[in-house]
């Protein structure tokens, strides 16, 4: 489980680097879209966002 978090953090770092590289014109737009999607999914999965989106009567 801890190893999974390290892998996710490494991919998060690559994602941010890809977004930066695209912004400065080093990579094509498709790479930026893929990285943006990965980042949005990771943000959506956080406990804070899930707690915010959860209905009052819902159980996790």
mmJSON file of the N, C-alpha and C atoms, coordinates in Angstrom:
{"data_MODEL":{"atom_site":{
"group_PDB":["ATOM","ATOM","ATOM","ATOM","ATOM","ATOM","ATOM","ATOM","ATOM","ATOM","ATOM","ATOM","ATOM","ATOM","ATOM","ATOM","ATOM","ATOM","ATOM","ATOM","ATOM","ATOM","ATOM","ATOM","ATOM","ATOM","ATOM","ATOM","ATOM","ATOM","ATOM","ATOM","ATOM","ATOM","ATOM","ATOM","ATOM","ATOM","ATOM","ATOM","ATOM","ATOM","ATOM","ATOM","ATOM","ATOM","ATOM","ATOM","ATOM","ATOM","ATOM","ATOM","ATOM","ATOM","ATOM","ATOM","ATOM","ATOM","ATOM","ATOM","ATOM","ATOM","ATOM","ATOM","ATOM","ATOM","ATOM","ATOM","ATOM","ATOM","ATOM","ATOM","ATOM","ATOM","ATOM","ATOM","ATOM","ATOM","ATOM","ATOM","ATOM","ATOM","ATOM","ATOM","ATOM","ATOM","ATOM","ATOM","ATOM","ATOM","ATOM","ATOM","ATOM","ATOM","ATOM","ATOM","ATOM","ATOM","ATOM","ATOM","ATOM","ATOM","ATOM","ATOM","ATOM","ATOM","ATOM","ATOM","ATOM","ATOM","ATOM","ATOM","ATOM","ATOM","ATOM","ATOM","ATOM","ATOM","ATOM","ATOM","ATOM","ATOM","ATOM","ATOM","ATOM","ATOM","ATOM","ATOM","ATOM","ATOM","ATOM","ATOM","ATOM","ATOM","ATOM","ATOM","ATOM","ATOM","ATOM","ATOM","ATOM","ATOM","ATOM","ATOM","ATOM","ATOM","ATOM","ATOM","ATOM","ATOM","ATOM","ATOM","ATOM","ATOM","ATOM","ATOM","ATOM","ATOM","ATOM","ATOM","ATOM","ATOM","ATOM","ATOM","ATOM","ATOM","ATOM","ATOM","ATOM","ATOM","ATOM","ATOM","ATOM","ATOM","ATOM","ATOM","ATOM","ATOM","ATOM","ATOM"],
"id":[1,2,3,4,5,6,7,8,9,10,11,12,13,14,15,16,17,18,19,20,21,22,23,24,25,26,27,28,29,30,31,32,33,34,35,36,37,38,39,40,41,42,43,44,45,46,47,48,49,50,51,52,53,54,55,56,57,58,59,60,61,62,63,64,65,66,67,68,69,70,71,72,73,74,75,76,77,78,79,80,81,82,83,84,85,86,87,88,89,90,91,92,93,94,95,96,97,98,99,100,101,102,103,104,105,106,107,108,109,110,111,112,113,114,115,116,117,118,119,120,121,122,123,124,125,126,127,128,129,130,131,132,133,134,135,136,137,138,139,140,141,142,143,144,145,146,147,148,149,150,151,152,153,154,155,156,157,158,159,160,161,162,163,164,165,166,167,168,169,170,171,172,173,174,175,176,177,178,179,180],
"type_symbol":["N","C","C","N","C","C","N","C","C","N","C","C","N","C","C","N","C","C","N","C","C","N","C","C","N","C","C","N","C","C","N","C","C","N","C","C","N","C","C","N","C","C","N","C","C","N","C","C","N","C","C","N","C","C","N","C","C","N","C","C","N","C","C","N","C","C","N","C","C","N","C","C","N","C","C","N","C","C","N","C","C","N","C","C","N","C","C","N","C","C","N","C","C","N","C","C","N","C","C","N","C","C","N","C","C","N","C","C","N","C","C","N","C","C","N","C","C","N","C","C","N","C","C","N","C","C","N","C","C","N","C","C","N","C","C","N","C","C","N","C","C","N","C","C","N","C","C","N","C","C","N","C","C","N","C","C","N","C","C","N","C","C","N","C","C","N","C","C","N","C","C","N","C","C","N","C","C","N","C","C"],
"label_atom_id":["N","CA","C","N","CA","C","N","CA","C","N","CA","C","N","CA","C","N","CA","C","N","CA","C","N","CA","C","N","CA","C","N","CA","C","N","CA","C","N","CA","C","N","CA","C","N","CA","C","N","CA","C","N","CA","C","N","CA","C","N","CA","C","N","CA","C","N","CA","C","N","CA","C","N","CA","C","N","CA","C","N","CA","C","N","CA","C","N","CA","C","N","CA","C","N","CA","C","N","CA","C","N","CA","C","N","CA","C","N","CA","C","N","CA","C","N","CA","C","N","CA","C","N","CA","C","N","CA","C","N","CA","C","N","CA","C","N","CA","C","N","CA","C","N","CA","C","N","CA","C","N","CA","C","N","CA","C","N","CA","C","N","CA","C","N","CA","C","N","CA","C","N","CA","C","N","CA","C","N","CA","C","N","CA","C","N","CA","C","N","CA","C","N","CA","C","N","CA","C","N","CA","C","N","CA","C","N","CA","C"],
"label_alt_id":[null,null,null,null,null,null,null,null,null,null,null,null,null,null,null,null,null,null,null,null,null,null,null,null,null,null,null,null,null,null,null,null,null,null,null,null,null,null,null,null,null,null,null,null,null,null,null,null,null,null,null,null,null,null,null,null,null,null,null,null,null,null,null,null,null,null,null,null,null,null,null,null,null,null,null,null,null,null,null,null,null,null,null,null,null,null,null,null,null,null,null,null,null,null,null,null,null,null,null,null,null,null,null,null,null,null,null,null,null,null,null,null,null,null,null,null,null,null,null,null,null,null,null,null,null,null,null,null,null,null,null,null,null,null,null,null,null,null,null,null,null,null,null,null,null,null,null,null,null,null,null,null,null,null,null,null,null,null,null,null,null,null,null,null,null,null,null,null,null,null,null,null,null,null,null,null,null,null,null,null],
"label_comp_id":["UNK","UNK","UNK","UNK","UNK","UNK","UNK","UNK","UNK","UNK","UNK","UNK","UNK","UNK","UNK","UNK","UNK","UNK","UNK","UNK","UNK","UNK","UNK","UNK","UNK","UNK","UNK","UNK","UNK","UNK","UNK","UNK","UNK","UNK","UNK","UNK","UNK","UNK","UNK","UNK","UNK","UNK","UNK","UNK","UNK","UNK","UNK","UNK","UNK","UNK","UNK","UNK","UNK","UNK","UNK","UNK","UNK","UNK","UNK","UNK","UNK","UNK","UNK","UNK","UNK","UNK","UNK","UNK","UNK","UNK","UNK","UNK","UNK","UNK","UNK","UNK","UNK","UNK","UNK","UNK","UNK","UNK","UNK","UNK","UNK","UNK","UNK","UNK","UNK","UNK","UNK","UNK","UNK","UNK","UNK","UNK","UNK","UNK","UNK","UNK","UNK","UNK","UNK","UNK","UNK","UNK","UNK","UNK","UNK","UNK","UNK","UNK","UNK","UNK","UNK","UNK","UNK","UNK","UNK","UNK","UNK","UNK","UNK","UNK","UNK","UNK","UNK","UNK","UNK","UNK","UNK","UNK","UNK","UNK","UNK","UNK","UNK","UNK","UNK","UNK","UNK","UNK","UNK","UNK","UNK","UNK","UNK","UNK","UNK","UNK","UNK","UNK","UNK","UNK","UNK","UNK","UNK","UNK","UNK","UNK","UNK","UNK","UNK","UNK","UNK","UNK","UNK","UNK","UNK","UNK","UNK","UNK","UNK","UNK","UNK","UNK","UNK","UNK","UNK","UNK"],
"label_asym_id":["A","A","A","A","A","A","A","A","A","A","A","A","A","A","A","A","A","A","A","A","A","A","A","A","A","A","A","A","A","A","A","A","A","A","A","A","A","A","A","A","A","A","A","A","A","A","A","A","A","A","A","A","A","A","A","A","A","A","A","A","A","A","A","A","A","A","A","A","A","A","A","A","A","A","A","A","A","A","A","A","A","A","A","A","A","A","A","A","A","A","A","A","A","A","A","A","A","A","A","A","A","A","A","A","A","A","A","A","A","A","A","A","A","A","A","A","A","A","A","A","A","A","A","A","A","A","A","A","A","A","A","A","A","A","A","A","A","A","A","A","A","A","A","A","A","A","A","A","A","A","A","A","A","A","A","A","A","A","A","A","A","A","A","A","A","A","A","A","A","A","A","A","A","A","A","A","A","A","A","A"],
"label_entity_id":["1","1","1","1","1","1","1","1","1","1","1","1","1","1","1","1","1","1","1","1","1","1","1","1","1","1","1","1","1","1","1","1","1","1","1","1","1","1","1","1","1","1","1","1","1","1","1","1","1","1","1","1","1","1","1","1","1","1","1","1","1","1","1","1","1","1","1","1","1","1","1","1","1","1","1","1","1","1","1","1","1","1","1","1","1","1","1","1","1","1","1","1","1","1","1","1","1","1","1","1","1","1","1","1","1","1","1","1","1","1","1","1","1","1","1","1","1","1","1","1","1","1","1","1","1","1","1","1","1","1","1","1","1","1","1","1","1","1","1","1","1","1","1","1","1","1","1","1","1","1","1","1","1","1","1","1","1","1","1","1","1","1","1","1","1","1","1","1","1","1","1","1","1","1","1","1","1","1","1","1"],
"label_seq_id":[1,1,1,2,2,2,3,3,3,4,4,4,5,5,5,6,6,6,7,7,7,8,8,8,9,9,9,10,10,10,11,11,11,12,12,12,13,13,13,14,14,14,15,15,15,16,16,16,17,17,17,18,18,18,19,19,19,20,20,20,21,21,21,22,22,22,23,23,23,24,24,24,25,25,25,26,26,26,27,27,27,28,28,28,29,29,29,30,30,30,31,31,31,32,32,32,33,33,33,34,34,34,35,35,35,36,36,36,37,37,37,38,38,38,39,39,39,40,40,40,41,41,41,42,42,42,43,43,43,44,44,44,45,45,45,46,46,46,47,47,47,48,48,48,49,49,49,50,50,50,51,51,51,52,52,52,53,53,53,54,54,54,55,55,55,56,56,56,57,57,57,58,58,58,59,59,59,60,60,60],
"pdbx_PDB_ins_code":[null,null,null,null,null,null,null,null,null,null,null,null,null,null,null,null,null,null,null,null,null,null,null,null,null,null,null,null,null,null,null,null,null,null,null,null,null,null,null,null,null,null,null,null,null,null,null,null,null,null,null,null,null,null,null,null,null,null,null,null,null,null,null,null,null,null,null,null,null,null,null,null,null,null,null,null,null,null,null,null,null,null,null,null,null,null,null,null,null,null,null,null,null,null,null,null,null,null,null,null,null,null,null,null,null,null,null,null,null,null,null,null,null,null,null,null,null,null,null,null,null,null,null,null,null,null,null,null,null,null,null,null,null,null,null,null,null,null,null,null,null,null,null,null,null,null,null,null,null,null,null,null,null,null,null,null,null,null,null,null,null,null,null,null,null,null,null,null,null,null,null,null,null,null,null,null,null,null,null,null],
"Cartn_x":[0.827,0.0,0.874,1.921,2.812,3.513,3.891,4.547,3.616,2.322,1.355,1.335,1.404,1.411,2.668,3.807,5.049,4.946,4.343,4.168,3.238,2.141,1.203,1.877,2.696,3.385,4.388,5.054,5.997,5.259,4.112,3.33,2.787,2.408,1.956,3.062,4.28,5.41,5.647,5.569,5.71,4.592,3.404,2.255,2.468,2.911,3.168,4.293,5.329,6.42,5.962,5.062,4.528,3.706,2.892,2.099,3.026,4.061,5.021,5.711,6.161,6.864,5.963,4.691,3.756,3.546,3.458,3.25,4.405,5.614,6.755,7.021,6.144,6.233,7.105,7.443,8.31,7.555,6.301,5.523,4.223,3.645,2.379,1.203,0.141,-1.055,-1.64,-1.576,-2.177,-1.543,-0.251,0.42,-0.113,-0.381,-0.93,-2.324,-3.127,-4.483,-4.438,-3.567,-3.443,-2.988,-2.022,-1.531,-2.586,-3.314,-4.378,-5.462,-5.829,-6.844,-6.369,-5.098,-4.545,-4.603,-4.208,-4.213,-5.626,-6.582,-7.973,-8.54,-8.21,-8.663,-8.074,-6.792,-6.138,-6.75,-7.065,-7.699,-9.085,-9.827,-11.178,-11.151,-10.094,-9.994,-9.633,-9.22,-8.803,-9.966,-9.634,-10.666,-11.425,-10.736,-11.379,-12.467,-12.154,-13.142,-14.276,-13.943,-14.985,-15.913,-15.349,-16.172,-17.073,-16.542,-17.313,-18.465,-18.219,-19.219,-20.22,-19.888,-20.74,-22.072,-23.116,-24.438,-24.501,-25.315,-25.378,-25.739,-26.572,-27.008,-26.191,-25.233,-24.46,-23.429,-23.173,-22.149,-21.018,-19.773,-18.618,-18.103],
"Cartn_y":[-1.188,0.0,1.256,1.273,2.433,2.601,1.48,1.542,2.162,1.853,2.444,3.961,4.472,5.922,6.551,5.873,6.398,6.446,5.426,5.408,6.537,6.726,7.802,9.164,9.35,10.624,10.86,9.8,9.937,10.326,9.695,10.029,11.448,11.859,13.243,14.224,13.934,14.789,14.841,13.689,13.651,14.427,14.329,15.041,16.547,17.029,18.466,18.905,18.084,18.395,18.433,17.521,17.49,18.733,19.139,20.36,21.563,21.658,22.759,22.731,21.545,21.425,21.819,21.496,21.871,23.379,23.98,25.425,26.2,25.679,26.379,25.917,25.063,24.678,23.485,22.672,21.534,20.281,20.166,18.962,19.331,18.387,18.672,18.796,19.331,19.588,18.32,17.208,15.963,15.524,15.772,15.43,16.286,17.544,18.43,17.98,17.573,17.117,15.863,14.914,13.681,13.989,14.87,15.236,15.978,16.852,17.587,16.637,15.668,14.687,13.885,13.451,12.694,13.541,14.787,15.662,15.879,16.081,16.274,15.021,13.852,12.599,12.463,12.765,12.654,13.634,14.835,15.814,15.334,14.789,14.284,13.146,12.334,11.189,11.568,12.787,13.155,13.089,12.827,12.732,14.047,15.154,16.461,16.671,16.388,16.568,15.569,14.327,13.316,13.688,14.224,14.648,15.814,16.723,17.877,17.458,16.46,16.026,15.018,14.402,13.358,13.928,13.17,13.563,13.345,14.111,13.998,12.596,11.864,10.542,9.405,9.699,8.656,8.058,6.759,6.063,5.662,5.812,5.384,4.069],
"Cartn_z":[0.0,0.0,0.0,0.801,0.848,-0.496,-1.112,-2.411,-3.451,-3.369,-4.296,-4.169,-2.958,-2.75,-3.339,-3.208,-3.79,-5.312,-5.889,-7.342,-7.77,-7.04,-7.369,-7.255,-6.228,-6.057,-7.186,-7.621,-8.731,-10.013,-10.256,-11.447,-11.344,-10.135,-9.939,-10.319,-9.904,-10.253,-11.752,-12.401,-13.86,-14.54,-13.986,-14.55,-14.49,-13.349,-13.198,-14.136,-14.238,-15.16,-16.609,-16.96,-18.322,-18.618,-17.65,-17.835,-18.04,-17.209,-17.338,-18.702,-19.109,-20.39,-21.556,-21.45,-22.511,-22.536,-21.357,-21.293,-21.915,-21.791,-22.388,-23.816,-24.347,-25.743,-26.052,-25.067,-25.313,-25.729,-25.343,-25.651,-26.353,-27.071,-27.756,-26.792,-27.294,-26.497,-25.899,-26.607,-26.12,-24.799,-24.63,-23.376,-22.239,-22.511,-21.48,-21.078,-22.045,-21.738,-20.875,-21.218,-20.435,-19.009,-18.858,-17.529,-16.726,-17.38,-16.704,-16.216,-17.047,-16.651,-15.436,-15.447,-14.321,-13.047,-13.14,-11.968,-11.441,-12.327,-11.897,-11.234,-11.767,-11.147,-9.754,-9.608,-8.291,-7.293,-7.73,-6.845,-6.455,-7.412,-7.146,-6.124,-6.134,-5.233,-3.796,-3.539,-2.189,-1.207,0.039,1.079,1.233,1.103,1.261,0.217,-1.028,-2.095,-1.939,-1.61,-1.434,-0.283,0.786,1.918,1.514,0.726,0.265,-0.65,-1.507,-2.478,-1.925,-0.803,-0.24,0.223,-0.017,0.454,1.962,2.676,4.138,4.635,3.913,4.363,3.769,2.915,2.244,3.19,3.01,3.789,2.857,3.327,2.53,3.01],
"occupancy":[1.0,1.0,1.0,1.0,1.0,1.0,1.0,1.0,1.0,1.0,1.0,1.0,1.0,1.0,1.0,1.0,1.0,1.0,1.0,1.0,1.0,1.0,1.0,1.0,1.0,1.0,1.0,1.0,1.0,1.0,1.0,1.0,1.0,1.0,1.0,1.0,1.0,1.0,1.0,1.0,1.0,1.0,1.0,1.0,1.0,1.0,1.0,1.0,1.0,1.0,1.0,1.0,1.0,1.0,1.0,1.0,1.0,1.0,1.0,1.0,1.0,1.0,1.0,1.0,1.0,1.0,1.0,1.0,1.0,1.0,1.0,1.0,1.0,1.0,1.0,1.0,1.0,1.0,1.0,1.0,1.0,1.0,1.0,1.0,1.0,1.0,1.0,1.0,1.0,1.0,1.0,1.0,1.0,1.0,1.0,1.0,1.0,1.0,1.0,1.0,1.0,1.0,1.0,1.0,1.0,1.0,1.0,1.0,1.0,1.0,1.0,1.0,1.0,1.0,1.0,1.0,1.0,1.0,1.0,1.0,1.0,1.0,1.0,1.0,1.0,1.0,1.0,1.0,1.0,1.0,1.0,1.0,1.0,1.0,1.0,1.0,1.0,1.0,1.0,1.0,1.0,1.0,1.0,1.0,1.0,1.0,1.0,1.0,1.0,1.0,1.0,1.0,1.0,1.0,1.0,1.0,1.0,1.0,1.0,1.0,1.0,1.0,1.0,1.0,1.0,1.0,1.0,1.0,1.0,1.0,1.0,1.0,1.0,1.0,1.0,1.0,1.0,1.0,1.0,1.0],
"B_iso_or_equiv":[0.0,0.0,0.0,0.0,0.0,0.0,0.0,0.0,0.0,0.0,0.0,0.0,0.0,0.0,0.0,0.0,0.0,0.0,0.0,0.0,0.0,0.0,0.0,0.0,0.0,0.0,0.0,0.0,0.0,0.0,0.0,0.0,0.0,0.0,0.0,0.0,0.0,0.0,0.0,0.0,0.0,0.0,0.0,0.0,0.0,0.0,0.0,0.0,0.0,0.0,0.0,0.0,0.0,0.0,0.0,0.0,0.0,0.0,0.0,0.0,0.0,0.0,0.0,0.0,0.0,0.0,0.0,0.0,0.0,0.0,0.0,0.0,0.0,0.0,0.0,0.0,0.0,0.0,0.0,0.0,0.0,0.0,0.0,0.0,0.0,0.0,0.0,0.0,0.0,0.0,0.0,0.0,0.0,0.0,0.0,0.0,0.0,0.0,0.0,0.0,0.0,0.0,0.0,0.0,0.0,0.0,0.0,0.0,0.0,0.0,0.0,0.0,0.0,0.0,0.0,0.0,0.0,0.0,0.0,0.0,0.0,0.0,0.0,0.0,0.0,0.0,0.0,0.0,0.0,0.0,0.0,0.0,0.0,0.0,0.0,0.0,0.0,0.0,0.0,0.0,0.0,0.0,0.0,0.0,0.0,0.0,0.0,0.0,0.0,0.0,0.0,0.0,0.0,0.0,0.0,0.0,0.0,0.0,0.0,0.0,0.0,0.0,0.0,0.0,0.0,0.0,0.0,0.0,0.0,0.0,0.0,0.0,0.0,0.0,0.0,0.0,0.0,0.0,0.0,0.0],
"pdbx_formal_charge":[null,null,null,null,null,null,null,null,null,null,null,null,null,null,null,null,null,null,null,null,null,null,null,null,null,null,null,null,null,null,null,null,null,null,null,null,null,null,null,null,null,null,null,null,null,null,null,null,null,null,null,null,null,null,null,null,null,null,null,null,null,null,null,null,null,null,null,null,null,null,null,null,null,null,null,null,null,null,null,null,null,null,null,null,null,null,null,null,null,null,null,null,null,null,null,null,null,null,null,null,null,null,null,null,null,null,null,null,null,null,null,null,null,null,null,null,null,null,null,null,null,null,null,null,null,null,null,null,null,null,null,null,null,null,null,null,null,null,null,null,null,null,null,null,null,null,null,null,null,null,null,null,null,null,null,null,null,null,null,null,null,null,null,null,null,null,null,null,null,null,null,null,null,null,null,null,null,null,null,null],
"auth_seq_id":[1,1,1,2,2,2,3,3,3,4,4,4,5,5,5,6,6,6,7,7,7,8,8,8,9,9,9,10,10,10,11,11,11,12,12,12,13,13,13,14,14,14,15,15,15,16,16,16,17,17,17,18,18,18,19,19,19,20,20,20,21,21,21,22,22,22,23,23,23,24,24,24,25,25,25,26,26,26,27,27,27,28,28,28,29,29,29,30,30,30,31,31,31,32,32,32,33,33,33,34,34,34,35,35,35,36,36,36,37,37,37,38,38,38,39,39,39,40,40,40,41,41,41,42,42,42,43,43,43,44,44,44,45,45,45,46,46,46,47,47,47,48,48,48,49,49,49,50,50,50,51,51,51,52,52,52,53,53,53,54,54,54,55,55,55,56,56,56,57,57,57,58,58,58,59,59,59,60,60,60],
"auth_comp_id":["UNK","UNK","UNK","UNK","UNK","UNK","UNK","UNK","UNK","UNK","UNK","UNK","UNK","UNK","UNK","UNK","UNK","UNK","UNK","UNK","UNK","UNK","UNK","UNK","UNK","UNK","UNK","UNK","UNK","UNK","UNK","UNK","UNK","UNK","UNK","UNK","UNK","UNK","UNK","UNK","UNK","UNK","UNK","UNK","UNK","UNK","UNK","UNK","UNK","UNK","UNK","UNK","UNK","UNK","UNK","UNK","UNK","UNK","UNK","UNK","UNK","UNK","UNK","UNK","UNK","UNK","UNK","UNK","UNK","UNK","UNK","UNK","UNK","UNK","UNK","UNK","UNK","UNK","UNK","UNK","UNK","UNK","UNK","UNK","UNK","UNK","UNK","UNK","UNK","UNK","UNK","UNK","UNK","UNK","UNK","UNK","UNK","UNK","UNK","UNK","UNK","UNK","UNK","UNK","UNK","UNK","UNK","UNK","UNK","UNK","UNK","UNK","UNK","UNK","UNK","UNK","UNK","UNK","UNK","UNK","UNK","UNK","UNK","UNK","UNK","UNK","UNK","UNK","UNK","UNK","UNK","UNK","UNK","UNK","UNK","UNK","UNK","UNK","UNK","UNK","UNK","UNK","UNK","UNK","UNK","UNK","UNK","UNK","UNK","UNK","UNK","UNK","UNK","UNK","UNK","UNK","UNK","UNK","UNK","UNK","UNK","UNK","UNK","UNK","UNK","UNK","UNK","UNK","UNK","UNK","UNK","UNK","UNK","UNK","UNK","UNK","UNK","UNK","UNK","UNK"],
"auth_asym_id":["A","A","A","A","A","A","A","A","A","A","A","A","A","A","A","A","A","A","A","A","A","A","A","A","A","A","A","A","A","A","A","A","A","A","A","A","A","A","A","A","A","A","A","A","A","A","A","A","A","A","A","A","A","A","A","A","A","A","A","A","A","A","A","A","A","A","A","A","A","A","A","A","A","A","A","A","A","A","A","A","A","A","A","A","A","A","A","A","A","A","A","A","A","A","A","A","A","A","A","A","A","A","A","A","A","A","A","A","A","A","A","A","A","A","A","A","A","A","A","A","A","A","A","A","A","A","A","A","A","A","A","A","A","A","A","A","A","A","A","A","A","A","A","A","A","A","A","A","A","A","A","A","A","A","A","A","A","A","A","A","A","A","A","A","A","A","A","A","A","A","A","A","A","A","A","A","A","A","A","A"],
"auth_atom_id":["N","CA","C","N","CA","C","N","CA","C","N","CA","C","N","CA","C","N","CA","C","N","CA","C","N","CA","C","N","CA","C","N","CA","C","N","CA","C","N","CA","C","N","CA","C","N","CA","C","N","CA","C","N","CA","C","N","CA","C","N","CA","C","N","CA","C","N","CA","C","N","CA","C","N","CA","C","N","CA","C","N","CA","C","N","CA","C","N","CA","C","N","CA","C","N","CA","C","N","CA","C","N","CA","C","N","CA","C","N","CA","C","N","CA","C","N","CA","C","N","CA","C","N","CA","C","N","CA","C","N","CA","C","N","CA","C","N","CA","C","N","CA","C","N","CA","C","N","CA","C","N","CA","C","N","CA","C","N","CA","C","N","CA","C","N","CA","C","N","CA","C","N","CA","C","N","CA","C","N","CA","C","N","CA","C","N","CA","C","N","CA","C","N","CA","C","N","CA","C","N","CA","C","N","CA","C","N","CA","C"],
"pdbx_PDB_model_num":[1,1,1,1,1,1,1,1,1,1,1,1,1,1,1,1,1,1,1,1,1,1,1,1,1,1,1,1,1,1,1,1,1,1,1,1,1,1,1,1,1,1,1,1,1,1,1,1,1,1,1,1,1,1,1,1,1,1,1,1,1,1,1,1,1,1,1,1,1,1,1,1,1,1,1,1,1,1,1,1,1,1,1,1,1,1,1,1,1,1,1,1,1,1,1,1,1,1,1,1,1,1,1,1,1,1,1,1,1,1,1,1,1,1,1,1,1,1,1,1,1,1,1,1,1,1,1,1,1,1,1,1,1,1,1,1,1,1,1,1,1,1,1,1,1,1,1,1,1,1,1,1,1,1,1,1,1,1,1,1,1,1,1,1,1,1,1,1,1,1,1,1,1,1,1,1,1,1,1,1]
}}}
